[in-house]
Structure formats: structure tokens, C-alpha cells
Amino acid sequence: MTKLVPEVDAVVGAARHFSFPPPRTAAAGGGAVDTCWKMAAQIDLGAAVMGSWLDSMKASSPRHRLMSPLPGVVGGGDPEHDDWMERHPSALGRFEALAAAAKGKQIAVFLDYDGTLSPIVEDPDRAVMTDEMRDAVRGVAARFPTAIVSGRCRDKVFGFVRLAELYYAGSHGMDIRGPTADANHLAQDGKSSSSSVLCQPAREFLPMIEEVHGLLAAKVEAIPGAMVENNKFCLSVHFRCVNEKFRQNMFTSCVRALFQLKWGALFELVRSGLKDYTALRLTQGRKVLEVRPSIKWDKGKALEFLLEELGFADRADVFPIYVGDDSTDEDAFKVLRARGLGAGVLVSKFPKDTAASFSLRDPAEVKDFLHKLVADAAIAS
Ligand SMILES: O=P(O)(O)OC[C@H]1O[C@H](O[C@H]2O[C@H](CO)[C@@H](O)[C@H](O)[C@H]2O)[C@H](O)[C@@H](O)[C@@H]1O
């Protein structure tokens, strides 16, 4: 089997398979969650089949079986969990291996926001980050170049994080700006802080996104709980709160049919709303449909852009660490795999098909991991 992340593999050991796609066992192979996670990555609006699309919507924030509560602990006889932990060990439980792979290299840290730095909540405007998490991110940024890479509008995610020393890549990486205050590593590198926008590859789509925002917002008013969030260069159509009541009582097939009908109706509204906008595409995140310009730009491209901007593009001694929870973060994990660089860390309590090498269960573990990065002597030296 080809090893795509040799530096991490070499340290963790050959028995740990960080290849992508991961091998499938009877327990994990072909599972509904895995399959839907892949399907959810991008929707072909012309060919979308309603049944499979609804499956994908339901799988977009899985709530099935909980995994072992302790990082690195094998999962008490659950073969699916054991297989997952084998292929994507805890970045906390295997921290020494990760640190050894990073030793002597320039670390750069890339952090998704929702589901990574803040817990998933029903109201996107209330997805606040705790002060403790802010302290952890501040500590990392004082040591290593650090970027937030989010599907959200850049200003909005800055409003949550409020740390001027970071890079921010908003709108799924389509709106990137540098730090507006010096962090220690920038001062050491002699680089001046810059408040300027560094990259906006979808500028020409702004009027179209505005127009479609108005159109979709009016359309989804018909669906209680649905909401369209304007993320400047892309839109998020939220369905986490659609038919919440039915979801809580979905034990009879009759109610289940209603549940599917509502989500199907929302999808149809979005699909029909976009039919004249062939320059836009639809992808899916956690209980959210993402309307994006059809350009070849995603969080993976943003990661590559930032590495270049930091002067790390051609350096073999760089160790990027990307932490994210969403299907949109897979583009960044794939870049790291393809380049054999650094480590991707997926935040998930559930087994998922992922190009990440390591896993963390939730934002609380992300915080602990960030603290460990700062405290680790091997990495510091
Ligand atoms: O790339 P991210 O920083 O993870 O942003 C992706 C989307 O995150 C937000 O939606 C998600 O979090 C919400 C708050 O917890 C939750 O209600 C929603 O169901 C999730 O999909 C954000 O609101 C979106 O605009 C981002 O695209």
C-alpha cells in the first residue's frame, strides 16, 4: 500500500495505515455514514437523485454510536471503533509520534472554526468560542504561524475569534487576509504585519452571490427552520432546525415520510433556485447546503496559498498541522497527503472516510491538543 504521509507513518509505525482511501473492514466497509460522507462532498445538481441526496443530508452530522471517551483507548470491543482508531489514532493519544515527526521542522497551524474551535449549535450566530479556547489559539499563534480556515464570511469568523495576529481565510478560503498585529514568530522572521487582503479569487461572483442570497432567502421562508447565511463569496442554506419536531418523533414510518418530505422540499427549492446560475455549485457540510462559485478553489487551495505566502511552499522542513471537522476540510487533508507533508487531524466522534491521519473527538480535545503543541519541549527545540 502506498504511504502518502511518509514522515508521520515512519514515526508512528508501519502498522498504522494512513493511506487514503482507508482499507475497508466488514465492520466499517460500505457503512451508511462513510458512503454518505463521500456523497455529501459535492452535489451534481443536474443528476442529483432525491433518495440518495436525502441520505446524504441525514448523514451530514451523524449522531450514531459514541466512541470511547478516552483518547487513544481502544474501543471496548467495538470493531468499527477499533478500526477507526487504528487508522486515525488520537492526536492526543499519539502526540509523541506526531511531535517526533515534527521535530526540527517549522510548524504552521491551520484551524477550521465551526465544530473545531466552537461546538456545533443550532443558531450559527451563537457559535461562540470560549475564552479558554481563545487563550489556546493565542498561545499557538505566538509560537507558530497560525490561520483560521472557515466556510464563514471572514469578518464574521474574526468577530468570533478576535485575534489580530492570525491569518484568516473566510468563505471556504476565497477571502484571505494576513495578520493585523504582530505575533512573535512574525517579528522574528522580520516580516511586517499587513492588514491587506491577500487573495480573493471569486471577486467577480460577489453580485451574483448577493442576488442568489436574496432569491434563496425569499424561497426558503416557506420552510420553517431553514435559513440562508450570507458568507460573502458563498452562501450557507441551513437545515439543522428544519422539522426539528418531526426529528424528535421520527419513530413511525408516517412521521419519517414527513421528515423526508421537508428536507426534500428544501433541496428542491435550492436546486430550482440555482437552475439559471450555472456558474454556481452546491456542496454540503454539517446540516448545511453550501452555494459556491464554480471555481477551482477550496480549503485545500487556501492551504497551498497560505504555505506559499508564508514562504514555506518549497521547503521540505515544514510541518503543517490542519485541524478540521467538516467534509470541506477534506480538500486540505488531501493536499497534505498528496504532498506527504505534516498532519491532518479530523475532529469527529464517529468513524468517517477521511484523508486526515489523526483524529480528535471534539473542540475540548482540540484545545488540549493546542496546549500540548505549545508546551511540548521537543517541538519547541
Ligand atoms: O468551515 P467552518 O468554519 O466549519 O464553517 C462551516 C459552516 O459552519 C457554520 O455552520 C455549522 O455550524 C453551525 C453552528 O454551530 C451549525 O448550526 C450548522 O448546522 C453547521 O453547518 C456556519 O454557520 C456556516 O456558514 C459555515 O459554512
The ligand as a Tripos MOL2 file, in Angstrom:
@<TRIPOS>MOLECULE
LIG
   27    28     1     0     0
SMALL
NO_CHARGES

@<TRIPOS>ATOM
      1 O1        -15.5840   25.8640    7.7970 O.co2     1 LIG1
      2 P1        -16.3130   26.0790    9.0860 P.3       1 LIG1
      3 O2        -15.6820   27.1160    9.9520 O.co2     1 LIG1
      4 O3        -16.5270   24.7750    9.8100 O.co2     1 LIG1
      5 O4        -17.7480   26.6230    8.6440 O.3       1 LIG1
      6 C1        -18.6850   25.7490    8.0250 C.3       1 LIG1
      7 C2        -20.0740   26.2770    8.2870 C.3       1 LIG1
      8 O5        -20.1390   26.4330    9.7090 O.3       1 LIG1
      9 C3        -21.3150   27.0330   10.2400 C.3       1 LIG1
     10 O6        -22.3600   26.0660   10.1840 O.3       1 LIG1
     11 C4        -22.1310   24.9680   11.0300 C.3       1 LIG1
     12 O7        -22.0810   25.4090   12.3880 O.3       1 LIG1
     13 C5        -23.3220   25.9870   12.8820 C.3       1 LIG1
     14 C6        -23.0690   26.4980   14.2780 C.3       1 LIG1
     15 O8        -22.5960   25.5000   15.1220 O.3       1 LIG1
     16 C7        -24.4280   24.9340   12.7950 C.3       1 LIG1
     17 O9        -25.6680   25.4830   13.2340 O.3       1 LIG1
     18 C8        -24.5690   24.4350   11.3550 C.3       1 LIG1
     19 O10       -25.5160   23.3850   11.2900 O.3       1 LIG1
     20 C9        -23.2270   23.9230   10.8340 C.3       1 LIG1
     21 O11       -23.2990   23.5840    9.4500 O.3       1 LIG1
     22 C10       -21.6480   28.3150    9.5300 C.3       1 LIG1
     23 O12       -22.8750   28.8200   10.0200 O.3       1 LIG1
     24 C11       -21.6560   28.1560    8.0370 C.3       1 LIG1
     25 O13       -21.8510   29.4080    7.4190 O.3       1 LIG1
     26 C12       -20.3000   27.6110    7.6030 C.3       1 LIG1
     27 O14       -20.2690   27.4440    6.2020 O.3       1 LIG1
@<TRIPOS>BOND
     1     1     2 2
     2     2     3 1
     3     2     4 1
     4     2     5 1
     5     5     6 1
     6     6     7 1
     7     7     8 1
     8     7    26 1
     9     8     9 1
    10     9    10 1
    11     9    22 1
    12    10    11 1
    13    11    12 1
    14    11    20 1
    15    12    13 1
    16    13    14 1
    17    13    16 1
    18    14    15 1
    19    16    17 1
    20    16    18 1
    21    18    19 1
    22    18    20 1
    23    20    21 1
    24    22    23 1
    25    22    24 1
    26    24    25 1
    27    24    26 1
    28    26    27 1
@<TRIPOS>SUBSTRUCTURE
     1 LIG1         1 GROUP 0 **** ****
